[in-house]
Amino acid sequence: MEQRLHESEATMKCVICRQGETAPGLVTVTLERGQTVVIMRDVPAEVCRNCGEYYLDEAVAAKVYRDADAAVARRAEVEILRYAA
């Protein structure tokens, strides 16, 4: 279900800095929901070469949010996860 990012895919212009182009990479995503903080490492994303802003595709974002919701349901205070497809 995960869509892999390929170098052959077209790059996009960063909407934050408006200078850089994006390239496939891995990022750390931090989410805070209520009293829970979830840190997810090695998340595949398109990363701006200029400012470092990142963009997740729909499938990856959905998985990150599901995992964060599960941490909230477990009443975790802080949870650090490694992204796994």
C-alpha positions as CSV (number, residue, x, y, z in Angstrom):
1,M,0.0,0.0,0.0
2,E,2.9,2.3,0.6
3,Q,3.9,4.4,-2.4
4,R,7.6,4.5,-2.8
5,L,9.3,7.7,-3.8
6,H,11.4,7.3,-6.9
7,E,14.1,9.5,-8.1
8,S,12.5,9.4,-11.6
9,E,9.4,11.2,-10.2
10,A,9.2,14.9,-10.9
11,T,10.5,17.2,-8.2
12,M,8.4,20.0,-6.9
13,K,9.2,23.6,-5.9
14,C,9.0,24.1,-2.1
15,V,6.0,26.1,-1.1
16,I,7.7,27.4,2.1
17,C,10.9,28.9,0.8
18,R,9.9,29.0,-2.9
19,Q,13.6,28.6,-3.8
20,G,14.4,24.9,-3.4
21,E,13.4,21.8,-5.3
22,T,12.5,18.6,-3.4
23,A,14.3,15.3,-3.5
24,P,13.4,11.9,-1.9
25,G,14.7,11.5,1.6
26,L,14.0,10.3,5.2
27,V,12.8,12.6,7.9
28,T,11.8,12.6,11.6
29,V,8.1,13.5,12.2
30,T,7.0,14.8,15.6
31,L,3.3,14.9,16.4
32,E,1.7,16.2,19.6
33,R,-1.9,15.1,20.5
34,G,-3.2,16.0,23.9
35,Q,-0.7,14.8,26.4
36,T,1.0,12.4,23.9
37,V,4.1,13.2,21.9
38,V,5.0,10.8,19.1
39,I,8.3,10.9,17.3
40,M,8.6,8.8,14.1
41,R,12.0,8.4,12.5
42,D,13.1,7.4,9.0
43,V,9.8,8.5,7.4
44,P,10.0,8.6,3.6
45,A,9.3,12.1,2.2
46,E,10.1,14.7,-0.4
47,V,12.6,17.1,1.2
48,C,13.4,20.6,0.1
49,R,17.1,20.8,-0.8
50,N,17.2,24.5,0.3
51,C,15.2,24.8,3.6
52,G,14.6,21.2,4.7
53,E,10.8,21.4,4.7
54,Y,9.3,18.0,4.0
55,Y,6.2,16.7,2.3
56,L,4.6,13.3,2.9
57,D,2.6,11.4,0.3
58,E,-1.0,10.4,1.3
59,A,-0.2,6.8,2.1
60,V,2.8,7.6,4.3
61,A,0.9,10.4,6.1
62,A,-2.1,8.1,6.8
63,K,0.3,5.5,8.4
64,V,2.0,8.1,10.5
65,Y,-1.4,9.3,11.8
66,R,-2.7,5.8,12.5
67,D,0.5,5.0,14.5
68,A,0.1,8.3,16.4
69,D,-3.6,7.5,17.1
70,A,-2.5,4.1,18.5
71,A,0.0,5.8,20.8
72,V,-2.7,8.1,22.1
73,A,-5.1,5.2,22.6
74,R,-2.3,3.5,24.7
75,R,-2.1,6.7,26.7
76,A,1.6,6.9,26.0
77,E,3.2,10.1,27.2
78,V,6.2,10.0,24.8
79,E,6.6,7.4,22.1
80,I,9.5,7.0,19.6
81,L,8.9,4.8,16.6
82,R,10.8,3.9,13.5
83,Y,8.7,4.0,10.3
84,A,8.0,0.5,8.9
85,A,6.1,0.1,5.7
